[in-house]
Amino acid sequence: MKLCRYGSHRVIEPPGALPQGAWRIDNTPRAYANEILIDVEALNIDSASFRQMREACGGDPSAVGAQVLETVRTRGKLHNPVTGSGGMLVGRVAEIGEQLRARGGLAVGDRIATLVSLSLTPLYLEQVLAVELEVERVRVRGKAVLFESGIYARLPDELSLEVALAVLDVAGAPAQTRRICRPGSRVLVVGAGGKSGMLCVAQAREAVGAQGRVFGLERTAGESTALLLREGYLDALIEADARDALAVLRAYTALAGEEADIVINCVNVPGTELATILPCRERGTVYFFNMATSFTAAALGAEGVGKDVDLLIGNGYAAGHARIALDTIMERPALLAFFQRRFAAPQPV
């Protein structure tokens, strides 16, 4: 077998595809020479995928677990056929392929979180142990394969497994936010109260400085948005449904007066493309971290309303993103305390 650093040797169908775009991949639980085998403890499923499964299963955790098992059995990976997304996992290194041992820096037994999507990760599940609906996590027994090109992070000792997973699952968002925000910018974060939204708001606040303004949008205010306002990360909160583009535009305009330089979409529902585009100024930047986004709808929607804006796809990877995401909460005690409360290990259901 000719091994590929991107894992194409695992693709079953269609021929010529890479693992993420493949319909089905080989999930045989062994490490080839350029792979790492992981004993999996938990799957942190991305918000859009978990929401879709939960709603399709009527909120029944056992049905969600069965759906996870069926998807992995069919596809060899946890690649939601509806949303096209996956998530990430945590586990311990079980085996390191001979071609990767010389790299150093990783040993059998190390606890790591993978920073590549479950939509491309060969996954073999023996059992679903618990489905934790409130934190979108599934405890499992199984094995996974990390390709030569795959990235990972060791879990920091000072953070619990649950908090580290929650943060690393959305690590690309705060890192990209830090890149695109500039001093004095006006920023709108759609879905500011979710975990990715909170990290983006914190990074935006730091980046725009005292002369900039950061607005958040949530359908309903809650504990998370109250914290963001209290700590001064948000200048103001807009309560509106992101699926109603004109309502969002009216509410934002009434509050801010001027269009935003940057709009960041962190919600987990479809149909929010135009609500993200309309409040943005000409030649502004619209960043979609929402994995339920239709990029066809975004592109054609911007064209249809005559908005000349830069549309950015939410890449889950950015150089240094794991460290940036972890530092975002470690350096902000109130944010860290919230994540510790919110993502503490719940009782299995």
ZILINRA-V742708 format. One record per residue. RES is the residue in one letter. PHI is phi in degrees with one decimal (999 if undefined). D_CENTER is the distance of its C-alpha to the mean C-alpha in Angstrom with 1 decimal. Layout:
# ZILINRA-V742708
res=RES phi=PHI d_center=D_CENTER
res=RES phi=PHI d_center=D_CENTER
This chain:
# ZILINRA-V742708
res=M phi=999 d_center=33.4
res=K phi=-86.6 d_center=32.1
res=L phi=-86.9 d_center=28.8
res=C phi=-119.7 d_center=26.1
res=R phi=-63.8 d_center=23.7
res=Y phi=-92.5 d_center=20.9
res=G phi=88.5 d_center=21.9
res=S phi=-64.0 d_center=23.8
res=H phi=-66.9 d_center=26.5
res=R phi=-92.2 d_center=24.4
res=V phi=-73.8 d_center=24.2
res=I phi=-98.9 d_center=26.6
res=E phi=-153.0 d_center=26.1
res=P phi=-81.2 d_center=26.4
res=P phi=-57.7 d_center=28.4
res=G phi=88.9 d_center=27.1
res=A phi=-83.0 d_center=23.4
res=L phi=-89.3 d_center=20.8
res=P phi=-56.5 d_center=18.7
res=Q phi=-65.5 d_center=15.6
res=G phi=-83.5 d_center=18.0
res=A phi=-72.1 d_center=20.4
res=W phi=-75.6 d_center=21.3
res=R phi=-143.3 d_center=22.4
res=I phi=-128.7 d_center=22.4
res=D phi=-80.3 d_center=24.6
res=N phi=-106.9 d_center=23.1
res=T phi=-53.0 d_center=26.3
res=P phi=-79.8 d_center=25.5
res=R phi=-145.9 d_center=27.2
res=A phi=-101.8 d_center=26.5
res=Y phi=-75.8 d_center=28.2
res=A phi=-59.4 d_center=29.5
res=N phi=-111.7 d_center=26.3
res=E phi=-131.9 d_center=23.7
res=I phi=-119.7 d_center=22.6
res=L phi=-98.4 d_center=22.9
res=I phi=-123.4 d_center=20.8
res=D phi=-82.2 d_center=21.9
res=V phi=-86.0 d_center=18.9
res=E phi=-105.2 d_center=18.7
res=A phi=-152.3 d_center=15.5
res=L phi=-109.9 d_center=12.6
res=N phi=-101.7 d_center=9.4
res=I phi=-80.9 d_center=8.5
res=D phi=-63.6 d_center=5.6
res=S phi=-61.3 d_center=7.1
res=A phi=-64.0 d_center=8.9
res=S phi=-67.4 d_center=10.3
res=F phi=-64.9 d_center=11.4
res=R phi=-59.9 d_center=13.0
res=Q phi=-61.9 d_center=14.8
res=M phi=-66.9 d_center=16.1
res=R phi=-60.1 d_center=17.2
res=E phi=-68.7 d_center=19.0
res=A phi=-65.3 d_center=20.6
res=C phi=-98.4 d_center=21.8
res=G phi=62.5 d_center=23.1
res=G phi=74.8 d_center=21.2
res=D phi=-87.3 d_center=23.1
res=P phi=-60.9 d_center=21.2
res=S phi=-66.5 d_center=23.6
res=A phi=-69.1 d_center=23.0
res=V phi=-62.0 d_center=19.2
res=G phi=-59.2 d_center=20.1
res=A phi=-65.0 d_center=22.6
res=Q phi=-65.7 d_center=20.2
res=V phi=-60.2 d_center=17.9
res=L phi=-61.3 d_center=21.1
res=E phi=-67.6 d_center=22.4
res=T phi=-61.4 d_center=19.4
res=V phi=-66.7 d_center=19.6
res=R phi=-62.6 d_center=23.4
res=T phi=-75.5 d_center=23.4
res=R phi=-107.9 d_center=20.9
res=G phi=79.6 d_center=20.9
res=K phi=-161.3 d_center=17.1
res=L phi=-94.6 d_center=14.5
res=H phi=-122.0 d_center=13.9
res=N phi=-57.9 d_center=14.1
res=P phi=-69.5 d_center=17.1
res=V phi=-89.2 d_center=16.5
res=T phi=-89.5 d_center=13.0
res=G phi=76.8 d_center=12.9
res=S phi=-115.6 d_center=9.4
res=G phi=-137.6 d_center=9.0
res=G phi=140.8 d_center=6.8
res=M phi=-149.7 d_center=8.5
res=L phi=-135.9 d_center=11.9
res=V phi=-129.9 d_center=14.5
res=G phi=-174.5 d_center=18.1
res=R phi=-113.0 d_center=21.3
res=V phi=-65.4 d_center=22.7
res=A phi=-100.0 d_center=25.5
res=E phi=-158.0 d_center=26.8
res=I phi=-119.6 d_center=26.6
res=G phi=-59.7 d_center=28.1
res=E phi=-60.0 d_center=31.3
res=Q phi=-72.3 d_center=30.1
res=L phi=-102.4 d_center=27.3
res=R phi=-65.9 d_center=29.4
res=A phi=-70.3 d_center=31.0
res=R phi=-59.7 d_center=27.8
res=G phi=73.2 d_center=28.1
res=G phi=81.4 d_center=25.6
res=L phi=-143.9 d_center=24.5
res=A phi=-134.2 d_center=26.7
res=V phi=-57.4 d_center=26.9
res=G phi=99.7 d_center=25.9
res=D phi=-63.1 d_center=23.2
res=R phi=-93.7 d_center=20.1
res=I phi=-132.9 d_center=16.9
res=A phi=-114.4 d_center=13.2
res=T phi=-76.8 d_center=12.2
res=L phi=-113.8 d_center=9.9
res=V phi=-121.3 d_center=10.2
res=S phi=-67.8 d_center=9.0
res=L phi=-64.5 d_center=11.1
res=S phi=-70.9 d_center=12.2
res=L phi=-127.1 d_center=14.5
res=T phi=-93.4 d_center=15.3
res=P phi=-56.6 d_center=18.8
res=L phi=-135.0 d_center=18.7
res=Y phi=-121.0 d_center=21.9
res=L phi=-108.3 d_center=21.9
res=E phi=-88.8 d_center=25.2
res=Q phi=-162.7 d_center=24.2
res=V phi=-93.4 d_center=21.7
res=L phi=-89.0 d_center=22.9
res=A phi=-162.5 d_center=21.1
res=V phi=-113.6 d_center=18.5
res=E phi=-104.5 d_center=17.2
res=L phi=-59.6 d_center=16.5
res=E phi=-68.8 d_center=15.9
res=V phi=-116.1 d_center=13.0
res=E phi=58.2 d_center=11.5
res=R phi=-126.4 d_center=12.8
res=V phi=-127.3 d_center=15.5
res=R phi=-83.5 d_center=18.2
res=V phi=-140.1 d_center=19.8
res=R phi=-122.2 d_center=22.5
res=G phi=176.2 d_center=22.1
res=K phi=-136.4 d_center=21.5
res=A phi=-139.5 d_center=19.1
res=V phi=-121.0 d_center=19.8
res=L phi=-107.2 d_center=18.3
res=F phi=-75.7 d_center=19.8
res=E phi=-55.8 d_center=21.7
res=S phi=-82.8 d_center=19.2
res=G phi=-69.9 d_center=16.3
res=I phi=-115.3 d_center=14.8
res=Y phi=-154.2 d_center=14.5
res=A phi=-136.6 d_center=15.0
res=R phi=-71.5 d_center=17.8
res=L phi=-75.6 d_center=17.0
res=P phi=-66.9 d_center=19.0
res=D phi=-64.3 d_center=22.1
res=E phi=-78.9 d_center=22.0
res=L phi=-115.0 d_center=18.7
res=S phi=-68.5 d_center=18.6
res=L phi=-53.8 d_center=16.5
res=E phi=-64.8 d_center=14.8
res=V phi=-70.1 d_center=13.9
res=A phi=-59.2 d_center=12.9
res=L phi=-61.8 d_center=10.5
res=A phi=-60.0 d_center=8.9
res=V phi=-74.4 d_center=8.8
res=L phi=-67.4 d_center=8.0
res=D phi=-61.0 d_center=4.9
res=V phi=-120.1 d_center=3.6
res=A phi=-60.6 d_center=6.9
res=G phi=-64.9 d_center=7.2
res=A phi=-66.5 d_center=7.4
res=P phi=-65.8 d_center=10.4
res=A phi=-65.1 d_center=11.9
res=Q phi=-68.1 d_center=12.2
res=T phi=-61.0 d_center=13.4
res=R phi=-61.9 d_center=16.0
res=R phi=-68.6 d_center=17.1
res=I phi=-92.5 d_center=17.8
res=C phi=-87.6 d_center=19.3
res=R phi=-126.7 d_center=23.0
res=P phi=-53.2 d_center=25.7
res=G phi=84.8 d_center=27.1
res=S phi=-72.4 d_center=24.4
res=R phi=-100.0 d_center=23.7
res=V phi=-123.3 d_center=20.0
res=L phi=-118.6 d_center=18.6
res=V phi=-108.3 d_center=15.1
res=V phi=-86.7 d_center=14.7
res=G phi=86.1 d_center=13.0
res=A phi=-67.2 d_center=13.9
res=G phi=-89.1 d_center=14.2
res=G phi=-81.9 d_center=10.8
res=K phi=-65.4 d_center=9.0
res=S phi=-68.0 d_center=7.0
res=G phi=-61.2 d_center=10.4
res=M phi=-63.0 d_center=12.5
res=L phi=-67.6 d_center=11.4
res=C phi=-66.2 d_center=11.8
res=V phi=-60.0 d_center=15.1
res=A phi=-61.6 d_center=16.3
res=Q phi=-70.0 d_center=15.9
res=A phi=-63.0 d_center=17.4
res=R phi=-57.7 d_center=20.3
res=E phi=-65.4 d_center=21.1
res=A phi=-71.3 d_center=21.0
res=V phi=-81.8 d_center=23.2
res=G phi=71.4 d_center=25.7
res=A phi=-66.6 d_center=28.5
res=Q phi=-86.2 d_center=29.4
res=G phi=-93.5 d_center=26.0
res=R phi=-135.1 d_center=24.6
res=V phi=-125.5 d_center=21.2
res=F phi=-112.4 d_center=20.9
res=G phi=-119.4 d_center=18.4
res=L phi=-130.3 d_center=18.4
res=E phi=-141.5 d_center=17.9
res=R phi=-62.8 d_center=19.9
res=T phi=-141.4 d_center=21.4
res=A phi=-65.4 d_center=21.7
res=G phi=-155.1 d_center=20.9
res=E phi=-61.5 d_center=20.9
res=S phi=-66.3 d_center=17.7
res=T phi=-70.6 d_center=19.1
res=A phi=-61.8 d_center=22.5
res=L phi=-63.1 d_center=21.4
res=L phi=-62.1 d_center=19.9
res=L phi=-72.1 d_center=23.3
res=R phi=-62.9 d_center=25.4
res=E phi=-82.9 d_center=24.0
res=G phi=82.3 d_center=24.5
res=Y phi=-73.5 d_center=20.9
res=L phi=-104.8 d_center=21.4
res=D phi=-79.1 d_center=24.7
res=A phi=-162.6 d_center=24.5
res=L phi=-117.4 d_center=22.5
res=I phi=-106.3 d_center=23.0
res=E phi=-100.5 d_center=23.0
res=A phi=-161.5 d_center=22.6
res=D phi=-86.9 d_center=21.0
res=A phi=-66.8 d_center=18.6
res=R phi=-86.2 d_center=20.1
res=D phi=-108.8 d_center=23.4
res=A phi=-61.1 d_center=23.4
res=L phi=-69.7 d_center=26.9
res=A phi=-65.0 d_center=26.6
res=V phi=-63.4 d_center=23.6
res=L phi=-60.3 d_center=25.7
res=R phi=-62.9 d_center=28.7
res=A phi=-66.4 d_center=27.1
res=Y phi=-66.1 d_center=25.4
res=T phi=-62.6 d_center=28.7
res=A phi=-63.5 d_center=30.8
res=L phi=-85.2 d_center=28.9
res=A phi=-91.1 d_center=28.1
res=G phi=82.5 d_center=31.1
res=E phi=-119.5 d_center=29.5
res=E phi=-66.3 d_center=26.7
res=A phi=-80.6 d_center=23.5
res=D phi=-77.1 d_center=23.2
res=I phi=-138.8 d_center=19.4
res=V phi=-123.1 d_center=17.2
res=I phi=-118.8 d_center=13.4
res=N phi=-102.9 d_center=11.8
res=C phi=-120.6 d_center=9.0
res=V phi=-78.5 d_center=10.5
res=N phi=-123.8 d_center=9.8
res=V phi=-123.4 d_center=13.2
res=P phi=-78.1 d_center=15.1
res=G phi=82.0 d_center=18.0
res=T phi=-111.3 d_center=16.8
res=E phi=-62.7 d_center=17.5
res=L phi=-72.3 d_center=20.9
res=A phi=-65.3 d_center=20.3
res=T phi=-84.9 d_center=18.0
res=I phi=-80.6 d_center=20.6
res=L phi=-60.2 d_center=23.8
res=P phi=-75.7 d_center=23.5
res=C phi=-87.4 d_center=23.0
res=R phi=-72.8 d_center=26.2
res=E phi=-59.3 d_center=27.7
res=R phi=65.1 d_center=26.2
res=G phi=-81.1 d_center=23.3
res=T phi=-122.2 d_center=19.7
res=V phi=-118.1 d_center=17.0
res=Y phi=-113.6 d_center=13.4
res=F phi=-99.9 d_center=11.1
res=F phi=-90.5 d_center=7.4
res=N phi=-67.9 d_center=8.0
res=M phi=-77.1 d_center=7.8
res=A phi=-91.8 d_center=11.1
res=T phi=-68.3 d_center=12.7
res=S phi=-95.2 d_center=16.0
res=F phi=-73.8 d_center=16.7
res=T phi=-66.2 d_center=20.3
res=A phi=-63.3 d_center=20.5
res=A phi=-65.6 d_center=19.1
res=A phi=-65.9 d_center=21.6
res=L phi=-71.7 d_center=24.5
res=G phi=-66.0 d_center=23.8
res=A phi=-61.7 d_center=24.1
res=E phi=-63.0 d_center=27.2
res=G phi=-65.7 d_center=28.6
res=V phi=-99.5 d_center=28.6
res=G phi=68.3 d_center=29.7
res=K phi=-104.8 d_center=26.8
res=D phi=-91.7 d_center=26.8
res=V phi=-126.9 d_center=23.4
res=D phi=-87.8 d_center=21.0
res=L phi=-99.5 d_center=18.0
res=L phi=-108.1 d_center=15.0
res=I phi=-82.3 d_center=12.4
res=G phi=-71.9 d_center=8.8
res=N phi=-81.0 d_center=9.1
res=G phi=-68.3 d_center=6.5
res=Y phi=-118.8 d_center=9.8
res=A phi=-145.9 d_center=12.4
res=A phi=-54.1 d_center=15.5
res=G phi=76.7 d_center=15.4
res=H phi=-65.8 d_center=11.8
res=A phi=-63.9 d_center=11.9
res=R phi=-65.0 d_center=15.2
res=I phi=-61.4 d_center=14.3
res=A phi=-63.6 d_center=11.5
res=L phi=-66.1 d_center=13.9
res=D phi=-65.1 d_center=16.8
res=T phi=-58.5 d_center=15.3
res=I phi=-91.9 d_center=15.9
res=M phi=-64.2 d_center=18.8
res=E phi=-90.6 d_center=20.8
res=R phi=-129.9 d_center=20.5
res=P phi=-53.9 d_center=22.3
res=A phi=-66.4 d_center=21.7
res=L phi=-68.1 d_center=17.9
res=L phi=-61.7 d_center=18.1
res=A phi=-61.5 d_center=20.5
res=F phi=-63.9 d_center=18.4
res=F phi=-62.2 d_center=15.4
res=Q phi=-65.2 d_center=18.2
res=R phi=-70.8 d_center=19.7
res=R phi=-69.4 d_center=16.7
res=F phi=-111.9 d_center=15.1
res=A phi=-58.5 d_center=18.5
res=A phi=-58.8 d_center=19.4
res=P phi=-84.1 d_center=20.7
res=Q phi=-70.3 d_center=23.6
res=P phi=-57.8 d_center=22.9
res=V phi=-122.4 d_center=23.5
